[in-house]
Amino acid sequence: MRKLRLVTDGPSAADLRAVEAEWPLIAAELDLLDAEISNIYAADHGGPSPLDWRRLRRAEARVTRVAAELAVRPADSQAVA
């Protein structure tokens, strides 16, 4: 019989720095998800408004912009001081 071991270790400092460095992209993706969900729910009320579509396009553009910024950033500078 195998015994389960309780893991009490949390993320390392390097893991936390990596998450912090990617946080702008995570936040942009969450905003995009929120805009997509709003458009889905708007379908029940006559469909998304022009403002809803604009919000979605801006969120998509922000994800693209932030991802591009992270892609060109040197790996050693991705850790936030």
N, C-alpha and C positions, 0 to 999 in steps of 0.2 A: 504494500500500500504506500502510495506517495503522500508525503506531507506537504502541505502548502506553507510557503514561507511568507511572512508579512514583510512587505517592502516599505521601508520608512524613508528611503532616500528620495529627496525631491530633485528637481532639475538642477543641473550644475550651473555655475555662473556663466559658463560659455553658452549653455542652452538658453538661459534667460537673455543674454546679450543678442543671440541670434533672433529670438522672438521679438525683442525690442527693435532690432534693425529692420525687421519685416513688418512691424506694426502698421506703418502707413498703408501698405498693401492690404493687410488684413482689414483695416478700417474701411478702405475703399471698397473691398469686396463685400463687406457687411452692408454698406450703403447701397450697393448695386442690388444685393439680395432684397433689401427693404423696398427698393423701388419696384423690383419685379413682383414682389408679393402685393404691393399696393395696386399694381396694374391688374393682377389676377382678381383681387377683390373688387376692383372697380367694374369688372365685367358684370357683376351682379347688380350694378346701379347704372346701367346704360353705357358702360364702356369707359375706358380711360379718357380723361380730358387731354387737351393739348398740353396742359401743364404737367400732367402725369407722364406723357411721352417725353417731354423736355427733360424732366427729372431723370428718367431712365437713360436717355442719351448722355446727359452730363455724368451720370454715375459710371456708365460704360467708358466714357472718355477718360474719367479720372483713374479707373482701374488700369487702362492702357498706359496712361502717362506715368503713373507711379511704378508700374511693372517695368517700363522702359528705363526709368531713373534708377531703379534697383539693379537692373541688368548691366548698366554701364558703370556702376559704382565698383571700385576695386574691392576684392574680397576682404582685405585687411581693414578697410575703412567702414565696413558694414556694421561693425560693432560700435554701438553708440557709447560715447564717453560718459 
